[in-house]
Amino acid sequence: MKLLTYTILIVCLQSMSYAQTSGKKQEVSMDDADWVVYALFDKITVEYKLSKCQDGDNNNEVWAVLRFTNTSNNSAEMNWSVKWERDGVCVNCDRISDDEFLHTLHFSPNQSIEGEACVTKDQRLYIFSNFVKRYPGMDSKKLTAFEFINVKVKEL
């Protein structure tokens, strides 16, 4: 009986330190040029802003750039998937469990990790919105909403 009680206690404590949740659906406006707080996930603040790439290799694109801030004095890990809507239609809902949409970040205490326009090296830090100037055959749809789902934050 003691072993069963001890096991249940350990499982409960582990589940409390590994929070899982989803964010709200965030409508995106092309006027979102300043940082907008999207959500707070167990001491990790997620913000976004729309940013037009004006130099580099992707100088014809608008991105929702993301910033994550660990407000804790402890290290942390965050895992999530993100749904995207373009012109009001979810474009990745049928593939949301694909590795392409599963993300993980590790944080030092009080660390901020921020995406930068025109830097496509880390897909965890931005969501493509639209092309500024379209050429024949290019998609005209724009990012209208996104939502973080299956969010897990673990204090390390």
OpenMM code with the backbone's topology and positions (N, CA, C; nanometers):
from openmm import Vec3, app, unit

residues = "MET LYS LEU LEU THR TYR THR ILE LEU ILE VAL CYS LEU GLN SER MET SER TYR ALA GLN THR SER GLY LYS LYS GLN GLU VAL SER MET ASP ASP ALA ASP TRP VAL VAL TYR ALA LEU PHE ASP LYS ILE THR VAL GLU TYR LYS LEU SER LYS CYS GLN ASP GLY ASP ASN ASN ASN GLU VAL TRP ALA VAL LEU ARG PHE THR ASN THR SER ASN ASN SER ALA GLU MET ASN TRP SER VAL LYS TRP GLU ARG ASP GLY VAL CYS VAL ASN CYS ASP ARG ILE SER ASP ASP GLU PHE LEU HIS THR LEU HIS PHE SER PRO ASN GLN SER ILE GLU GLY GLU ALA CYS VAL THR LYS ASP GLN ARG LEU TYR ILE PHE SER ASN PHE VAL LYS ARG TYR PRO GLY MET ASP SER LYS LYS LEU THR ALA PHE GLU PHE ILE ASN VAL LYS VAL LYS GLU LEU".split()
positions = [
    Vec3(0.0817, -0.1191, 0.0000),
    Vec3(0.0000, 0.0000, 0.0000),
    Vec3(0.0868, 0.1265, 0.0000),
    Vec3(0.1946, 0.1227, 0.0806),
    Vec3(0.2848, 0.2370, 0.0839),
    Vec3(0.3463, 0.2617, -0.0533),
    Vec3(0.3823, 0.1537, -0.1224),
    Vec3(0.4427, 0.1660, -0.2550),
    Vec3(0.3435, 0.2285, -0.3534),
    Vec3(0.2181, 0.1883, -0.3461),
    Vec3(0.1153, 0.2448, -0.4341),
    Vec3(0.0957, 0.3935, -0.4056),
    Vec3(0.0884, 0.4315, -0.2802),
    Vec3(0.0729, 0.5725, -0.2430),
    Vec3(0.1931, 0.6538, -0.2905),
    Vec3(0.3121, 0.6004, -0.2720),
    Vec3(0.4339, 0.6687, -0.3150),
    Vec3(0.4357, 0.6860, -0.4675),
    Vec3(0.3966, 0.5836, -0.5411),
    Vec3(0.3932, 0.5895, -0.6873),
    Vec3(0.2933, 0.6938, -0.7353),
    Vec3(0.1763, 0.6977, -0.6753),
    Vec3(0.0746, 0.7970, -0.7128),
    Vec3(0.1255, 0.9375, -0.6845),
    Vec3(0.1919, 0.9578, -0.5716),
    Vec3(0.2478, 1.0884, -0.5372),
    Vec3(0.3518, 1.1318, -0.6404),
    Vec3(0.4401, 1.0432, -0.6812),
    Vec3(0.5440, 1.0757, -0.7802),
    Vec3(0.4793, 1.1132, -0.9136),
    Vec3(0.3813, 1.0389, -0.9584),
    Vec3(0.3131, 1.0677, -1.0853),
    Vec3(0.2446, 1.2044, -1.0787),
    Vec3(0.1800, 1.2356, -0.9681),
    Vec3(0.1135, 1.3658, -0.9532),
    Vec3(0.2136, 1.4799, -0.9560),
    Vec3(0.3258, 1.4654, -0.8884),
    Vec3(0.4278, 1.5706, -0.8869),
    Vec3(0.4883, 1.5911, -1.0242),
    Vec3(0.5119, 1.4836, -1.0979),
    Vec3(0.5664, 1.4965, -1.2324),
    Vec3(0.4685, 1.5670, -1.3248),
    Vec3(0.3420, 1.5351, -1.3139),
    Vec3(0.2440, 1.5985, -1.4025),
    Vec3(0.2277, 1.7466, -1.3706),
    Vec3(0.2492, 1.7875, -1.2456),
    Vec3(0.2395, 1.9292, -1.2114),
    Vec3(0.3567, 2.0074, -1.2699),
    Vec3(0.4749, 1.9460, -1.2820),
    Vec3(0.5899, 2.0184, -1.3347),
    Vec3(0.5954, 2.0137, -1.4866),
    Vec3(0.5026, 1.9459, -1.5513),
    Vec3(0.5009, 1.9341, -1.6969),
    Vec3(0.3631, 1.9761, -1.7465),
    Vec3(0.3414, 2.1067, -1.7516),
    Vec3(0.2100, 2.1602, -1.7851),
    Vec3(0.1810, 2.1428, -1.9336),
    Vec3(0.0575, 2.1113, -1.9669),
    Vec3(0.0168, 2.1000, -2.1062),
    Vec3(-0.1076, 2.1853, -2.1264),
    Vec3(-0.1078, 2.2603, -2.2357),
    Vec3(-0.2214, 2.3466, -2.2627),
    Vec3(-0.2196, 2.3874, -2.4092),
    Vec3(-0.3156, 2.4638, -2.4476),
    Vec3(-0.3188, 2.5228, -2.5806),
    Vec3(-0.3419, 2.6711, -2.5661),
    Vec3(-0.2954, 2.7443, -2.6633),
    Vec3(-0.3173, 2.8880, -2.6641),
    Vec3(-0.4493, 2.9200, -2.7295),
    Vec3(-0.4828, 3.0462, -2.7257),
    Vec3(-0.6046, 3.0909, -2.7921),
    Vec3(-0.5757, 3.1088, -2.9405),
    Vec3(-0.6789, 3.1041, -3.0197),
    Vec3(-0.6628, 3.1363, -3.1614),
    Vec3(-0.6357, 3.2855, -3.1705),
    Vec3(-0.5267, 3.3230, -3.2356),
    Vec3(-0.4856, 3.4624, -3.2456),
    Vec3(-0.5146, 3.5150, -3.3852),
    Vec3(-0.6080, 3.6085, -3.3939),
    Vec3(-0.6330, 3.6759, -3.5209),
    Vec3(-0.5153, 3.7685, -3.5486),
    Vec3(-0.4696, 3.7734, -3.6711),
    Vec3(-0.3534, 3.8530, -3.7080),
    Vec3(-0.3984, 3.9680, -3.7963),
    Vec3(-0.3500, 4.0864, -3.7638),
    Vec3(-0.3793, 4.2056, -3.8438),
    Vec3(-0.2508, 4.2525, -3.9083),
    Vec3(-0.2578, 4.2989, -4.0296),
    Vec3(-0.1395, 4.3501, -4.0973),
    Vec3(-0.0861, 4.4760, -4.0280),
    Vec3(-0.1590, 4.5283, -3.9295),
    Vec3(-0.1144, 4.6452, -3.8536),
    Vec3(-0.0307, 4.6074, -3.7322),
    Vec3(-0.0103, 4.4777, -3.7080),
    Vec3(0.0619, 4.4315, -3.5894),
    Vec3(0.2130, 4.4468, -3.6083),
    Vec3(0.2609, 4.5715, -3.6112),
    Vec3(0.4029, 4.5992, -3.6332),
    Vec3(0.4804, 4.6049, -3.5015),
    Vec3(0.4111, 4.6216, -3.3884),
    Vec3(0.4745, 4.6206, -3.2571),
    Vec3(0.4485, 4.4846, -3.1919),
    Vec3(0.5262, 4.4534, -3.0896),
    Vec3(0.5094, 4.3245, -3.0218),
    Vec3(0.3712, 4.3151, -2.9590),
    Vec3(0.3053, 4.2018, -2.9821),
    Vec3(0.1732, 4.1713, -2.9263),
    Vec3(0.1879, 4.0458, -2.8414),
    Vec3(0.1413, 4.0511, -2.7163),
    Vec3(0.1468, 3.9318, -2.6307),
    Vec3(0.0405, 3.8336, -2.6797),
    Vec3(0.0865, 3.7157, -2.7166),
    Vec3(-0.0046, 3.6097, -2.7616),
    Vec3(-0.0554, 3.5289, -2.6429),
    Vec3(0.0358, 3.4774, -2.5586),
    Vec3(-0.0061, 3.3926, -2.4467),
    Vec3(0.1064, 3.3794, -2.3457),
    Vec3(0.0682, 3.3359, -2.2254),
    Vec3(0.1636, 3.3001, -2.1211),
    Vec3(0.1416, 3.1526, -2.0911),
    Vec3(0.2471, 3.0724, -2.1136),
    Vec3(0.2407, 2.9296, -2.0873),
    Vec3(0.3353, 2.8988, -1.9719),
    Vec3(0.2827, 2.8867, -1.8521),
    Vec3(0.3608, 2.8466, -1.7347),
    Vec3(0.4970, 2.9163, -1.7304),
    Vec3(0.4959, 3.0471, -1.7215),
    Vec3(0.6128, 3.1344, -1.7081),
    Vec3(0.6914, 3.1547, -1.8377),
    Vec3(0.6382, 3.1098, -1.9511),
    Vec3(0.6974, 3.1404, -2.0816),
    Vec3(0.5990, 3.2322, -2.1540),
    Vec3(0.6413, 3.3568, -2.1779),
    Vec3(0.5579, 3.4526, -2.2494),
    Vec3(0.5895, 3.4412, -2.3985),
    Vec3(0.4841, 3.4342, -2.4797),
    Vec3(0.5005, 3.4276, -2.6248),
    Vec3(0.4404, 3.5540, -2.6846),
    Vec3(0.5207, 3.6246, -2.7641),
    Vec3(0.4765, 3.7460, -2.8324),
    Vec3(0.5032, 3.7307, -2.9819),
    Vec3(0.4369, 3.8155, -3.0608),
    Vec3(0.4627, 3.8152, -3.2044),
    Vec3(0.4506, 3.9579, -3.2574),
    Vec3(0.5105, 3.9781, -3.3744),
    Vec3(0.4885, 4.1015, -3.4502),
    Vec3(0.5070, 4.0678, -3.5967),
    Vec3(0.4367, 4.1408, -3.6815),
    Vec3(0.4526, 4.1209, -3.8250),
    Vec3(0.5700, 4.2037, -3.8727),
    Vec3(0.6517, 4.1437, -3.9545),
    Vec3(0.7737, 4.2100, -3.9988),
    Vec3(0.7967, 4.1808, -4.1466),
    Vec3(0.8176, 4.2864, -4.2218),
    Vec3(0.8443, 4.2735, -4.3652),
    Vec3(0.9941, 4.2566, -4.3848),
    Vec3(1.0296, 4.1552, -4.4576),
    Vec3(1.1699, 4.1324, -4.4862),
    Vec3(1.2123, 4.2277, -4.5968),
    Vec3(1.3072, 4.3141, -4.5648),
    Vec3(1.3477, 4.4157, -4.6620),
    Vec3(1.4908, 4.3999, -4.7077),
    Vec3(1.5572, 4.2932, -4.6674),
    Vec3(1.6901, 4.2653, -4.7197),
    Vec3(1.7123, 4.1147, -4.7124),
    Vec3(1.8260, 4.0694, -4.7528),
    Vec3(1.8545, 3.9267, -4.7482),
    Vec3(1.7912, 3.8525, -4.8646),
    Vec3(1.7859, 3.7220, -4.8507),
    Vec3(1.7365, 3.6362, -4.9586),
    Vec3(1.5843, 3.6354, -4.9703),
    Vec3(1.5134, 3.6757, -4.8661),
    Vec3(1.3668, 3.6682, -4.8648),
    Vec3(1.3060, 3.8076, -4.8621),
    Vec3(1.3496, 3.8937, -4.9504),
    Vec3(1.3107, 4.0345, -4.9432),
    Vec3(1.1727, 4.0635, -5.0004),
    Vec3(1.0938, 3.9622, -5.0196),
    Vec3(0.9604, 3.9800, -5.0734),
    Vec3(0.8560, 3.9165, -4.9820),
    Vec3(0.8846, 3.9062, -4.8524),
    Vec3(0.7973, 3.8314, -4.7622),
    Vec3(0.7623, 3.9092, -4.6355),
    Vec3(0.6447, 3.8758, -4.5797),
    Vec3(0.6023, 3.9258, -4.4492),
    Vec3(0.5918, 3.8044, -4.3574),
    Vec3(0.6483, 3.8174, -4.2370),
    Vec3(0.6478, 3.7083, -4.1404),
    Vec3(0.5895, 3.7547, -4.0079),
    Vec3(0.5256, 3.6621, -3.9369),
    Vec3(0.4923, 3.6831, -3.7965),
    Vec3(0.6137, 3.6314, -3.7195),
    Vec3(0.6925, 3.7242, -3.6683),
    Vec3(0.8145, 3.6902, -3.5947),
    Vec3(0.7765, 3.6666, -3.4486),
    Vec3(0.8336, 3.5636, -3.3878),
    Vec3(0.7987, 3.5247, -3.2513),
    Vec3(0.9102, 3.5577, -3.1528),
    Vec3(0.8682, 3.5915, -3.0298),
    Vec3(0.9624, 3.6124, -2.9194),
    Vec3(0.9105, 3.5335, -2.7994),
    Vec3(0.9990, 3.4541, -2.7397),
    Vec3(0.9673, 3.3724, -2.6232),
    Vec3(1.0517, 3.4228, -2.5068),
    Vec3(0.9888, 3.4432, -2.3912),
    Vec3(1.0622, 3.4897, -2.2740),
    Vec3(1.0320, 3.3994, -2.1552),
    Vec3(1.1377, 3.3413, -2.1005),
    Vec3(1.1260, 3.2621, -1.9788),
    Vec3(1.1302, 3.3593, -1.8616),
    Vec3(1.0199, 3.3766, -1.7918),
    Vec3(1.0136, 3.4712, -1.6796),
    Vec3(1.0502, 3.4053, -1.5470),
    Vec3(1.0981, 3.2821, -1.5539),
    Vec3(1.1329, 3.2061, -1.4342),
    Vec3(1.2822, 3.2168, -1.4049),
    Vec3(1.3181, 3.1929, -1.2809),
    Vec3(1.4584, 3.1863, -1.2417),
    Vec3(1.5167, 3.0467, -1.2628),
    Vec3(1.4409, 2.9608, -1.3298),
    Vec3(1.4842, 2.8239, -1.3570),
    Vec3(1.4911, 2.8005, -1.5075),
    Vec3(1.5711, 2.7037, -1.5468),
    Vec3(1.5749, 2.6621, -1.6867),
    Vec3(1.4425, 2.5949, -1.7209),
    Vec3(1.4075, 2.5967, -1.8502),
    Vec3(1.2800, 2.5384, -1.8911),
    Vec3(1.2902, 2.4852, -2.0338),
    Vec3(1.1940, 2.4013, -2.0668),
    Vec3(1.1801, 2.3479, -2.2019),
    Vec3(1.0346, 2.3661, -2.2436),
    Vec3(1.0114, 2.4100, -2.3662),
    Vec3(0.8753, 2.4275, -2.4177),
    Vec3(0.8625, 2.3505, -2.5481),
    Vec3(0.7546, 2.2724, -2.5592),
    Vec3(0.7215, 2.1982, -2.6810),
    Vec3(0.5841, 2.2444, -2.7279),
    Vec3(0.5646, 2.2536, -2.8588),
    Vec3(0.4349, 2.2951, -2.9117),
    Vec3(0.4243, 2.2626, -3.0598),
    Vec3(0.3020, 2.2685, -3.1087),
    Vec3(0.2710, 2.2673, -3.2515),
    Vec3(0.1943, 2.3952, -3.2790),
    Vec3(0.1910, 2.4374, -3.4045),
    Vec3(0.1202, 2.5613, -3.4372),
    Vec3(0.0324, 2.5389, -3.5594),
    Vec3(-0.0931, 2.5811, -3.5471),
    Vec3(-0.1865, 2.5786, -3.6604),
    Vec3(-0.1835, 2.7154, -3.7271),
    Vec3(-0.1886, 2.7164, -3.8607),
    Vec3(-0.1901, 2.8414, -3.9363),
    Vec3(-0.3179, 2.8517, -4.0161),
    Vec3(-0.3727, 2.9724, -4.0197),
    Vec3(-0.4855, 3.0003, -4.1093),
    Vec3(-0.4426, 3.1059, -4.2088),
    Vec3(-0.4722, 3.0819, -4.3344),
    Vec3(-0.4496, 3.1804, -4.4404),
    Vec3(-0.5855, 3.2130, -4.5005),
    Vec3(-0.6179, 3.3405, -4.5003),
    Vec3(-0.7501, 3.3858, -4.5466),
    Vec3(-0.8633, 3.3078, -4.4799),
    Vec3(-0.8473, 3.2813, -4.3488),
    Vec3(-0.9525, 3.2181, -4.2698),
    Vec3(-0.9625, 3.0670, -4.2806),
    Vec3(-0.8709, 3.0012, -4.3523),
    Vec3(-0.8764, 2.8557, -4.3703),
    Vec3(-0.7483, 2.7945, -4.3132),
    Vec3(-0.7652, 2.6929, -4.2282),
    Vec3(-0.6490, 2.6253, -4.1709),
    Vec3(-0.5762, 2.5493, -4.2820),
    Vec3(-0.4479, 2.5802, -4.2989),
    Vec3(-0.3731, 2.5200, -4.4092),
    Vec3(-0.2886, 2.4004, -4.3672),
    Vec3(-0.2744, 2.3760, -4.2369),
    Vec3(-0.1934, 2.2624, -4.1948),
    Vec3(-0.2646, 2.1712, -4.0952),
    Vec3(-0.3944, 2.1846, -4.0799),
    Vec3(-0.4678, 2.1045, -3.9809),
    Vec3(-0.4584, 1.9544, -4.0088),
    Vec3(-0.4488, 1.9161, -4.1345),
    Vec3(-0.4409, 1.7739, -4.1674),
    Vec3(-0.3003, 1.7174, -4.1488),
    Vec3(-0.2026, 1.8048, -4.1220),
    Vec3(-0.0636, 1.7607, -4.1049),
    Vec3(-0.0023, 1.8102, -3.9742),
    Vec3(-0.0841, 1.8515, -3.8789),
    Vec3(-0.0348, 1.9173, -3.7578),
    Vec3(0.0599, 1.8287, -3.6764),
    Vec3(0.0496, 1.6941, -3.6879),
    Vec3(0.1418, 1.6087, -3.6132),
    Vec3(0.2708, 1.5784, -3.6871),
    Vec3(0.2855, 1.6292, -3.8097),
    Vec3(0.4104, 1.6113, -3.8841),
    Vec3(0.5240, 1.6821, -3.8112),
    Vec3(0.6440, 1.6267, -3.8226),
    Vec3(0.7618, 1.6847, -3.7567),
    Vec3(0.7833, 1.8310, -3.7923),
    Vec3(0.7425, 1.8710, -3.9111),
    Vec3(0.7591, 2.0094, -3.9566),
    Vec3(0.6913, 2.1094, -3.8625),
    Vec3(0.5855, 2.0666, -3.7953),
    Vec3(0.5069, 2.1573, -3.7111),
    Vec3(0.5288, 2.1354, -3.5613),
    Vec3(0.6145, 2.0403, -3.5231),
    Vec3(0.6459, 2.0140, -3.3828),
    Vec3(0.7735, 2.0901, -3.3472),
    Vec3(0.7685, 2.1687, -3.2423),
    Vec3(0.8810, 2.2547, -3.2069),
    Vec3(0.9192, 2.2373, -3.0601),
    Vec3(1.0475, 2.2608, -3.0305),
    Vec3(1.0997, 2.2576, -2.8939),
    Vec3(1.2008, 2.3706, -2.8780),
    Vec3(1.1934, 2.4406, -2.7674),
    Vec3(1.2949, 2.5399, -2.7302),
    Vec3(1.3404, 2.5117, -2.5876),
    Vec3(1.4691, 2.5344, -2.5608),
    Vec3(1.5247, 2.5250, -2.4260),
    Vec3(1.5642, 2.6646, -2.3814),
    Vec3(1.5332, 2.6970, -2.2568),
    Vec3(1.5575, 2.8307, -2.2023),
    Vec3(1.6466, 2.8251, -2.0798),
    Vec3(1.7376, 2.9190, -2.0718),
    Vec3(1.8096, 2.9453, -1.9478),
    Vec3(1.7183, 3.0312, -1.8607),
    Vec3(1.7498, 3.0460, -1.7323),
    Vec3(1.6678, 3.1337, -1.6484),
    Vec3(1.6586, 3.2750, -1.7074),
    Vec3(1.5382, 3.3293, -1.7122),
    Vec3(1.5104, 3.4666, -1.7580),
    Vec3(1.5577, 3.4965, -1.9000),
    Vec3(1.5688, 3.3974, -1.9837),
    Vec3(1.6178, 3.4149, -2.1207),
    Vec3(1.5051, 3.4495, -2.2170),
    Vec3(1.5349, 3.5390, -2.3125),
    Vec3(1.4448, 3.5674, -2.4245),
    Vec3(1.5077, 3.5127, -2.5512),
    Vec3(1.4245, 3.4522, -2.6354),
    Vec3(1.4677, 3.4025, -2.7657),
    Vec3(1.3751, 3.4677, -2.8677),
    Vec3(1.4332, 3.5402, -2.9616),
    Vec3(1.3549, 3.6237, -3.0529),
    Vec3(1.3926, 3.5966, -3.1975),
    Vec3(1.2897, 3.5829, -3.2823),
    Vec3(1.3128, 3.5705, -3.4251),
    Vec3(1.3490, 3.7054, -3.4848),
    Vec3(1.4036, 3.7012, -3.6045),
    Vec3(1.4444, 3.8238, -3.6713),
    Vec3(1.3993, 3.8158, -3.8171),
    Vec3(1.3446, 3.9233, -3.8680),
    Vec3(1.3010, 3.9257, -4.0072),
    Vec3(1.4185, 3.8941, -4.0984),
    Vec3(1.3914, 3.8203, -4.2026),
    Vec3(1.4886, 3.7845, -4.3061),
    Vec3(1.5838, 3.6738, -4.2646),
    Vec3(1.5728, 3.6212, -4.1452),
    Vec3(1.6605, 3.5138, -4.1011),
    Vec3(1.5769, 3.3868, -4.0919),
    Vec3(1.5941, 3.2976, -4.1874),
    Vec3(1.5100, 3.1776, -4.1937),
    Vec3(1.5771, 3.0546, -4.1354),
    Vec3(1.6782, 3.0728, -4.0557),
    Vec3(1.7520, 2.9586, -4.0053),
    Vec3(1.6766, 2.8813, -3.8977),
    Vec3(1.5836, 2.9423, -3.8279),
    Vec3(1.5141, 2.8756, -3.7179),
    Vec3(1.3630, 2.8919, -3.7346),
    Vec3(1.2995, 2.7913, -3.7912),
    Vec3(1.1560, 2.7987, -3.8196),
    Vec3(1.0688, 2.8013, -3.6948),
    Vec3(1.1264, 2.7795, -3.5785),
    Vec3(1.0497, 2.7897, -3.4539),
    Vec3(1.0176, 2.9346, -3.4212),
    Vec3(1.0890, 3.0293, -3.4836),
    Vec3(1.0812, 3.1690, -3.4440),
    Vec3(1.0029, 3.2575, -3.5399),
    Vec3(0.9348, 3.1995, -3.6352),
    Vec3(0.8527, 3.2801, -3.7254),
    Vec3(0.7449, 3.1950, -3.7913),
    Vec3(0.6429, 3.2624, -3.8429),
    Vec3(0.5387, 3.1996, -3.9239),
    Vec3(0.5276, 3.2837, -4.0504),
    Vec3(0.5384, 3.2200, -4.1655),
    Vec3(0.5270, 3.2929, -4.2916),
    Vec3(0.3861, 3.3503, -4.3049),
    Vec3(0.3759, 3.4765, -4.3480),
    Vec3(0.2456, 3.5389, -4.3689),
    Vec3(0.2097, 3.5470, -4.5168),
    Vec3(0.2881, 3.6230, -4.5915),
    Vec3(0.2528, 3.6436, -4.7320),
    Vec3(0.3695, 3.7035, -4.8097),
    Vec3(0.3534, 3.7025, -4.9411),
    Vec3(0.4489, 3.7695, -5.0291),
    Vec3(0.4053, 3.9148, -5.0451),
    Vec3(0.5009, 4.0062, -5.0468),
    Vec3(0.4711, 4.1483, -5.0641),
    Vec3(0.4327, 4.1745, -5.2092),
    Vec3(0.5166, 4.1306, -5.2989),
    Vec3(0.4906, 4.1459, -5.4419),
    Vec3(0.4779, 4.0057, -5.5005),
    Vec3(0.3670, 3.9820, -5.5699),
    Vec3(0.3444, 3.8500, -5.6262),
    Vec3(0.3804, 3.8481, -5.7745),
    Vec3(0.4390, 3.7381, -5.8125),
    Vec3(0.4697, 3.7124, -5.9528),
    Vec3(0.3765, 3.6025, -6.0001),
    Vec3(0.3609, 3.5826, -6.1291),
    Vec3(0.2694, 3.4786, -6.1786),
    Vec3(0.2970, 3.3439, -6.1108),
    Vec3(0.1897, 3.2817, -6.0622),
    Vec3(0.1986, 3.1521, -5.9971),
    Vec3(0.2174, 3.1576, -5.8462),
    Vec3(0.2402, 3.2757, -5.7903),
    Vec3(0.2590, 3.2866, -5.6454),
    Vec3(0.1250, 3.2985, -5.5746),
    Vec3(0.1181, 3.2436, -5.4552),
    Vec3(-0.0031, 3.2441, -5.3731),
    Vec3(-0.0307, 3.3850, -5.3205),
    Vec3(-0.1575, 3.4252, -5.3223),
    Vec3(-0.1933, 3.5595, -5.2743),
    Vec3(-0.2490, 3.5582, -5.1320),
    Vec3(-0.2618, 3.4412, -5.0696),
    Vec3(-0.3205, 3.4319, -4.9364),
    Vec3(-0.2274, 3.4905, -4.8308),
    Vec3(-0.2907, 3.5415, -4.7218),
    Vec3(-0.2162, 3.5999, -4.6097),
    Vec3(-0.2505, 3.5253, -4.4818),
    Vec3(-0.1559, 3.5273, -4.3878),
    Vec3(-0.1798, 3.4709, -4.2555),
    Vec3(-0.2888, 3.5530, -4.1872),
    Vec3(-0.3972, 3.4874, -4.1457),
    Vec3(-0.5054, 3.5582, -4.0771),
    Vec3(-0.5187, 3.5163, -3.9308),
    Vec3(-0.4613, 3.3992, -3.8952),
    Vec3(-0.4672, 3.3538, -3.7559),
    Vec3(-0.3659, 3.2421, -3.7349),
    Vec3(-0.3242, 3.2253, -3.6094),
    Vec3(-0.2424, 3.1099, -3.5717),
    Vec3(-0.2827, 3.0688, -3.4314),
    Vec3(-0.2466, 2.9455, -3.3957),
    Vec3(-0.2803, 2.8935, -3.2634),
    Vec3(-0.1758, 2.7908, -3.2212),
    Vec3(-0.1168, 2.8102, -3.1037),
    Vec3(-0.0262, 2.7111, -3.0477),
    Vec3(-0.1127, 2.6015, -2.9856),
    Vec3(-0.0827, 2.4761, -3.0157),
    Vec3(-0.1576, 2.3642, -2.9578),
    Vec3(-0.0596, 2.2639, -2.8976),
    Vec3(-0.1106, 2.1779, -2.8119),
    Vec3(-0.0306, 2.0748, -2.7456),
    Vec3(0.0947, 2.1341, -2.6815),
    Vec3(0.0787, 2.2461, -2.6146),
    Vec3(0.1917, 2.3136, -2.5520),
    Vec3(0.2275, 2.2431, -2.4218),
    Vec3(0.3565, 2.2150, -2.4067),
    Vec3(0.4066, 2.1531, -2.2840),
    Vec3(0.5258, 2.2354, -2.2382),
    Vec3(0.5241, 2.2770, -2.1131),
    Vec3(0.6367, 2.3487, -2.0548),
    Vec3(0.6850, 2.2661, -1.9355),
    Vec3(0.8146, 2.2428, -1.9365),
    Vec3(0.8757, 2.1637, -1.8299),
    Vec3(0.9880, 2.2438, -1.7676),
    Vec3(0.9833, 2.2586, -1.6370),
    Vec3(1.0914, 2.3249, -1.5652),
    Vec3(1.2054, 2.2244, -1.5502),
    Vec3(1.3269, 2.2696, -1.5816),
    Vec3(1.4434, 2.1789, -1.5777),
    Vec3(1.5277, 2.2024, -1.4533),
] * unit.nanometer
topology = app.Topology()
chain = topology.addChain("A")
for resn in residues:
    res = topology.addResidue(resn, chain)
    for name in ("N", "CA", "C"):
        topology.addAtom(name, app.Element.getBySymbol(name[0]), res)
